[in-house]
Amino acid sequence: MVTSVRQMLETACLMPMSRGGGIWAPDASGWGLLDAKTGTPIDPVALLTDERIEMTDWELHDFAVQIVRDELQKDGKQLMSWTGDPCIDPAIWFVGDAGPEWIIVRATRYPAPKENLPANWKQIAERCAKLGKEGTFHSLSVASSPEAFDLGGAVPPEPLWRGSLTNLGRYGS
């Protein structure tokens, strides 16, 4: 958990719970959240800021997974599972026309045009074949500006800010 939190530039929280009268409830007052390192209460609202914070690689990957997942749902596909963890492949499982299918997802920041298949994609496919033989690879390039994908390259890259609009370049399956 600590490694994941560091990669996301977030605060690790715990929510101790107790069961009383057949109902689970947080032990701590307020939000019920405690800082995992110090044990002090955390109020998420107090952590809000107007500061511009650049998206982490983890957030970028999770964003790409959300885009692919949402497109599958719009196409009427039933999702089986997904993860925003960039260390887990495949990122998405869904019910395809012939049964379970999987998708490896990668994301890049403009001006990088696309990611390549992971070097171990054959091992991923072999592992996944137990459940579903059909798999695809989706690479998304994300930019802050719609003009960024002009082939002339006149638009310099800008950071991807949390909560700001983004634009996608899609490199399909």
C-alpha positions as protocol buffer text, in pm:
chain_id: "A"
residue {
  index: 1
  type: MET
  ca { x: 0 y: 0 z: 0 }
}
residue {
  index: 2
  type: VAL
  ca { x: 279 y: 244 z: 85 }
}
residue {
  index: 3
  type: THR
  ca { x: 444 y: 209 z: -257 }
}
residue {
  index: 4
  type: SER
  ca { x: 113 y: 268 z: -433 }
}
residue {
  index: 5
  type: VAL
  ca { x: 40 y: 574 z: -222 }
}
residue {
  index: 6
  type: ARG
  ca { x: 385 y: 718 z: -297 }
}
residue {
  index: 7
  type: GLN
  ca { x: 334 y: 664 z: -670 }
}
residue {
  index: 8
  type: MET
  ca { x: -1 y: 844 z: -652 }
}
residue {
  index: 9
  type: LEU
  ca { x: 135 y: 1127 z: -433 }
}
residue {
  index: 10
  type: GLU
  ca { x: -152 y: 1068 z: -191 }
}
residue {
  index: 11
  type: THR
  ca { x: -203 y: 1017 z: 182 }
}
residue {
  index: 12
  type: ALA
  ca { x: -250 y: 661 z: 305 }
}
residue {
  index: 13
  type: CYS
  ca { x: -561 y: 631 z: 523 }
}
residue {
  index: 14
  type: LEU
  ca { x: -707 y: 369 z: 749 }
}
residue {
  index: 15
  type: MET
  ca { x: -1068 y: 339 z: 856 }
}
residue {
  index: 16
  type: PRO
  ca { x: -1090 y: 115 z: 1162 }
}
residue {
  index: 17
  type: MET
  ca { x: -1438 y: -35 z: 1190 }
}
residue {
  index: 18
  type: SER
  ca { x: -1635 y: -215 z: 1458 }
}
residue {
  index: 19
  type: ARG
  ca { x: -1955 y: -409 z: 1438 }
}
residue {
  index: 20
  type: GLY
  ca { x: -2226 y: -325 z: 1685 }
}
residue {
  index: 21
  type: GLY
  ca { x: -2592 y: -422 z: 1671 }
}
residue {
  index: 22
  type: GLY
  ca { x: -2534 y: -596 z: 1337 }
}
residue {
  index: 23
  type: ILE
  ca { x: -2403 y: -276 z: 1175 }
}
residue {
  index: 24
  type: TRP
  ca { x: -2044 y: -191 z: 1081 }
}
residue {
  index: 25
  type: ALA
  ca { x: -1939 y: 167 z: 1165 }
}
residue {
  index: 26
  type: PRO
  ca { x: -1612 y: 362 z: 1174 }
}
residue {
  index: 27
  type: ASP
  ca { x: -1443 y: 376 z: 1515 }
}
residue {
  index: 28
  type: ALA
  ca { x: -1316 y: 733 z: 1469 }
}
residue {
  index: 29
  type: SER
  ca { x: -1543 y: 1036 z: 1458 }
}
residue {
  index: 30
  type: GLY
  ca { x: -1591 y: 1264 z: 1157 }
}
residue {
  index: 31
  type: TRP
  ca { x: -1491 y: 1093 z: 835 }
}
residue {
  index: 32
  type: GLY
  ca { x: -1356 y: 799 z: 1033 }
}
residue {
  index: 33
  type: LEU
  ca { x: -1021 y: 823 z: 852 }
}
residue {
  index: 34
  type: LEU
  ca { x: -683 y: 799 z: 1023 }
}
residue {
  index: 35
  type: ASP
  ca { x: -341 y: 878 z: 875 }
}
residue {
  index: 36
  type: ALA
  ca { x: -176 y: 538 z: 823 }
}
residue {
  index: 37
  type: LYS
  ca { x: 163 y: 668 z: 942 }
}
residue {
  index: 38
  type: THR
  ca { x: 66 y: 880 z: 1242 }
}
residue {
  index: 39
  type: GLY
  ca { x: -280 y: 755 z: 1342 }
}
residue {
  index: 40
  type: THR
  ca { x: -413 y: 1112 z: 1354 }
}
residue {
  index: 41
  type: PRO
  ca { x: -762 y: 1186 z: 1218 }
}
residue {
  index: 42
  type: ILE
  ca { x: -788 y: 1308 z: 857 }
}
residue {
  index: 43
  type: ASP
  ca { x: -1051 y: 1546 z: 726 }
}
residue {
  index: 44
  type: PRO
  ca { x: -1038 y: 1517 z: 343 }
}
residue {
  index: 45
  type: VAL
  ca { x: -1204 y: 1857 z: 299 }
}
residue {
  index: 46
  type: ALA
  ca { x: -917 y: 2019 z: 489 }
}
residue {
  index: 47
  type: LEU
  ca { x: -674 y: 1873 z: 232 }
}
residue {
  index: 48
  type: LEU
  ca { x: -842 y: 2046 z: -63 }
}
residue {
  index: 49
  type: THR
  ca { x: -631 y: 2307 z: -238 }
}
residue {
  index: 50
  type: ASP
  ca { x: -640 y: 2536 z: -541 }
}
residue {
  index: 51
  type: GLU
  ca { x: -280 y: 2440 z: -612 }
}
residue {
  index: 52
  type: ARG
  ca { x: -223 y: 2301 z: -961 }
}
residue {
  index: 53
  type: ILE
  ca { x: -95 y: 1948 z: -922 }
}
residue {
  index: 54
  type: GLU
  ca { x: 35 y: 1748 z: -1216 }
}
residue {
  index: 55
  type: MET
  ca { x: -122 y: 1407 z: -1273 }
}
residue {
  index: 56
  type: THR
  ca { x: 100 y: 1119 z: -1165 }
}
residue {
  index: 57
  type: ASP
  ca { x: 180 y: 831 z: -1399 }
}
residue {
  index: 58
  type: TRP
  ca { x: -55 y: 620 z: -1188 }
}
residue {
  index: 59
  type: GLU
  ca { x: -341 y: 869 z: -1235 }
}
residue {
  index: 60
  type: LEU
  ca { x: -271 y: 889 z: -1608 }
}
residue {
  index: 61
  type: HIS
  ca { x: -295 y: 511 z: -1639 }
}
residue {
  index: 62
  type: ASP
  ca { x: -612 y: 497 z: -1429 }
}
residue {
  index: 63
  type: PHE
  ca { x: -761 y: 772 z: -1648 }
}
residue {
  index: 64
  type: ALA
  ca { x: -683 y: 571 z: -1963 }
}
residue {
  index: 65
  type: VAL
  ca { x: -843 y: 260 z: -1811 }
}
residue {
  index: 66
  type: GLN
  ca { x: -1155 y: 465 z: -1731 }
}
residue {
  index: 67
  type: ILE
  ca { x: -1176 y: 588 z: -2092 }
}
residue {
  index: 68
  type: VAL
  ca { x: -1150 y: 236 z: -2238 }
}
residue {
  index: 69
  type: ARG
  ca { x: -1389 y: 98 z: -1977 }
}
residue {
  index: 70
  type: ASP
  ca { x: -1648 y: 369 z: -2048 }
}
residue {
  index: 71
  type: GLU
  ca { x: -1627 y: 302 z: -2422 }
}
residue {
  index: 72
  type: LEU
  ca { x: -1687 y: -69 z: -2365 }
}
residue {
  index: 73
  type: GLN
  ca { x: -1995 y: 11 z: -2156 }
}
residue {
  index: 74
  type: LYS
  ca { x: -2125 y: 250 z: -2425 }
}
residue {
  index: 75
  type: ASP
  ca { x: -2086 y: -37 z: -2673 }
}
residue {
  index: 76
  type: GLY
  ca { x: -2305 y: -252 z: -2447 }
}
residue {
  index: 77
  type: LYS
  ca { x: -2024 y: -475 z: -2320 }
}
residue {
  index: 78
  type: GLN
  ca { x: -2050 y: -623 z: -1972 }
}
residue {
  index: 79
  type: LEU
  ca { x: -1743 y: -549 z: -1761 }
}
residue {
  index: 80
  type: MET
  ca { x: -1606 y: -834 z: -1555 }
}
residue {
  index: 81
  type: SER
  ca { x: -1325 y: -646 z: -1377 }
}
residue {
  index: 82
  type: TRP
  ca { x: -1077 y: -364 z: -1415 }
}
residue {
  index: 83
  type: THR
  ca { x: -787 y: -209 z: -1230 }
}
residue {
  index: 84
  type: GLY
  ca { x: -615 y: 128 z: -1245 }
}
residue {
  index: 85
  type: ASP
  ca { x: -292 y: -23 z: -1110 }
}
residue {
  index: 86
  type: PRO
  ca { x: -27 y: 21 z: -1383 }
}
residue {
  index: 87
  type: CYS
  ca { x: 160 y: -284 z: -1253 }
}
residue {
  index: 88
  type: ILE
  ca { x: -125 y: -525 z: -1332 }
}
residue {
  index: 89
  type: ASP
  ca { x: -200 y: -665 z: -1678 }
}
residue {
  index: 90
  type: PRO
  ca { x: -449 y: -698 z: -1825 }
}
residue {
  index: 91
  type: ALA
  ca { x: -622 y: -385 z: -1697 }
}
residue {
  index: 92
  type: ILE
  ca { x: -972 y: -483 z: -1812 }
}
residue {
  index: 93
  type: TRP
  ca { x: -1175 y: -801 z: -1850 }
}
residue {
  index: 94
  type: PHE
  ca { x: -1515 y: -792 z: -2021 }
}
residue {
  index: 95
  type: VAL
  ca { x: -1766 y: -1027 z: -2181 }
}
residue {
  index: 96
  type: GLY
  ca { x: -1708 y: -1023 z: -2556 }
}
residue {
  index: 97
  type: ASP
  ca { x: -1910 y: -1183 z: -2833 }
}
residue {
  index: 98
  type: ALA
  ca { x: -1742 y: -1521 z: -2780 }
}
residue {
  index: 99
  type: GLY
  ca { x: -1685 y: -1501 z: -2404 }
}
residue {
  index: 100
  type: PRO
  ca { x: -1431 y: -1333 z: -2175 }
}
residue {
  index: 101
  type: GLU
  ca { x: -1186 y: -1091 z: -2338 }
}
residue {
  index: 102
  type: TRP
  ca { x: -906 y: -883 z: -2191 }
}
residue {
  index: 103
  type: ILE
  ca { x: -735 y: -553 z: -2266 }
}
residue {
  index: 104
  type: ILE
  ca { x: -387 y: -428 z: -2187 }
}
residue {
  index: 105
  type: VAL
  ca { x: -401 y: -49 z: -2148 }
}
residue {
  index: 106
  type: ARG
  ca { x: -115 y: 200 z: -2167 }
}
residue {
  index: 107
  type: ALA
  ca { x: -110 y: 579 z: -2160 }
}
residue {
  index: 108
  type: THR
  ca { x: 147 y: 838 z: -2260 }
}
residue {
  index: 109
  type: ARG
  ca { x: 178 y: 1211 z: -2221 }
}
residue {
  index: 110
  type: TYR
  ca { x: 191 y: 1419 z: -2536 }
}
residue {
  index: 111
  type: PRO
  ca { x: 424 y: 1454 z: -2728 }
}
residue {
  index: 112
  type: ALA
  ca { x: 489 y: 1079 z: -2694 }
}
residue {
  index: 113
  type: PRO
  ca { x: 263 y: 937 z: -2965 }
}
residue {
  index: 114
  type: LYS
  ca { x: 193 y: 592 z: -2822 }
}
residue {
  index: 115
  type: GLU
  ca { x: 320 y: 314 z: -2600 }
}
residue {
  index: 116
  type: ASN
  ca { x: 442 y: -17 z: -2729 }
}
residue {
  index: 117
  type: LEU
  ca { x: 310 y: -354 z: -2624 }
}
residue {
  index: 118
  type: PRO
  ca { x: 474 y: -462 z: -2298 }
}
residue {
  index: 119
  type: ALA
  ca { x: 774 y: -688 z: -2354 }
}
residue {
  index: 120
  type: ASN
  ca { x: 598 y: -972 z: -2169 }
}
residue {
  index: 121
  type: TRP
  ca { x: 273 y: -954 z: -2367 }
}
residue {
  index: 122
  type: LYS
  ca { x: 306 y: -1318 z: -2480 }
}
residue {
  index: 123
  type: GLN
  ca { x: 326 y: -1433 z: -2117 }
}
residue {
  index: 124
  type: ILE
  ca { x: 24 y: -1215 z: -2034 }
}
residue {
  index: 125
  type: ALA
  ca { x: -170 y: -1373 z: -2320 }
}
residue {
  index: 126
  type: GLU
  ca { x: -72 y: -1724 z: -2209 }
}
residue {
  index: 127
  type: ARG
  ca { x: -179 y: -1654 z: -1851 }
}
residue {
  index: 128
  type: CYS
  ca { x: -509 y: -1502 z: -1966 }
}
residue {
  index: 129
  type: ALA
  ca { x: -587 y: -1787 z: -2209 }
}
residue {
  index: 130
  type: LYS
  ca { x: -719 y: -1995 z: -1918 }
}
residue {
  index: 131
  type: LEU
  ca { x: -1019 y: -1763 z: -1903 }
}
residue {
  index: 132
  type: GLY
  ca { x: -1026 y: -1591 z: -2242 }
}
residue {
  index: 133
  type: LYS
  ca { x: -812 y: -1621 z: -2553 }
}
residue {
  index: 134
  type: GLU
  ca { x: -919 y: -1288 z: -2707 }
}
residue {
  index: 135
  type: GLY
  ca { x: -712 y: -992 z: -2598 }
}
residue {
  index: 136
  type: THR
  ca { x: -626 y: -647 z: -2731 }
}
residue {
  index: 137
  type: PHE
  ca { x: -389 y: -360 z: -2662 }
}
residue {
  index: 138
  type: HIS
  ca { x: -502 y: 1 z: -2631 }
}
residue {
  index: 139
  type: SER
  ca { x: -258 y: 293 z: -2615 }
}
residue {
  index: 140
  type: LEU
  ca { x: -384 y: 644 z: -2541 }
}
residue {
  index: 141
  type: SER
  ca { x: -178 y: 961 z: -2571 }
}
residue {
  index: 142
  type: VAL
  ca { x: -311 y: 1239 z: -2348 }
}
residue {
  index: 143
  type: ALA
  ca { x: -257 y: 1613 z: -2398 }
}
residue {
  index: 144
  type: SER
  ca { x: -375 y: 1932 z: -2232 }
}
residue {
  index: 145
  type: SER
  ca { x: -468 y: 2096 z: -2562 }
}
residue {
  index: 146
  type: PRO
  ca { x: -670 y: 1972 z: -2861 }
}
residue {
  index: 147
  type: GLU
  ca { x: -417 y: 2140 z: -3091 }
}
residue {
  index: 148
  type: ALA
  ca { x: -143 y: 1919 z: -2949 }
}
residue {
  index: 149
  type: PHE
  ca { x: -226 y: 1642 z: -3194 }
}
residue {
  index: 150
  type: ASP
  ca { x: -162 y: 1860 z: -3501 }
}
residue {
  index: 151
  type: LEU
  ca { x: 107 y: 1687 z: -3701 }
}
residue {
  index: 152
  type: GLY
  ca { x: 301 y: 2013 z: -3736 }
}
residue {
  index: 153
  type: GLY
  ca { x: 410 y: 1995 z: -3374 }
}
residue {
  index: 154
  type: ALA
  ca { x: 363 y: 2370 z: -3325 }
}
residue {
  index: 155
  type: VAL
  ca { x: 195 y: 2329 z: -2986 }
}
residue {
  index: 156
  type: PRO
  ca { x: 445 y: 2275 z: -2704 }
}
residue {
  index: 157
  type: PRO
  ca { x: 354 y: 2012 z: -2446 }
}
residue {
  index: 158
  type: GLU
  ca { x: 194 y: 2130 z: -2122 }
}
residue {
  index: 159
  type: PRO
  ca { x: 161 y: 1934 z: -1800 }
}
residue {
  index: 160
  type: LEU
  ca { x: -155 y: 1735 z: -1738 }
}
residue {
  index: 161
  type: TRP
  ca { x: -313 y: 1902 z: -1436 }
}
residue {
  index: 162
  type: ARG
  ca { x: -547 y: 1718 z: -1200 }
}
residue {
  index: 163
  type: GLY
  ca { x: -905 y: 1823 z: -1262 }
}
residue {
  index: 164
  type: SER
  ca { x: -831 y: 1998 z: -1594 }
}
residue {
  index: 165
  type: LEU
  ca { x: -963 y: 1912 z: -1938 }
}
residue {
  index: 166
  type: THR
  ca { x: -760 y: 1665 z: -2141 }
}
residue {
  index: 167
  type: ASN
  ca { x: -758 y: 1550 z: -2502 }
}
residue {
  index: 168
  type: LEU
  ca { x: -693 y: 1202 z: -2634 }
}
residue {
  index: 169
  type: GLY
  ca { x: -502 y: 1053 z: -2921 }
}
residue {
  index: 170
  type: ARG
  ca { x: -613 y: 693 z: -2963 }
}
residue {
  index: 171
  type: TYR
  ca { x: -403 y: 409 z: -3091 }
}
residue {
  index: 172
  type: GLY
  ca { x: -627 y: 108 z: -3110 }
}
residue {
  index: 173
  type: SER
  ca { x: -626 y: -254 z: -3046 }
}
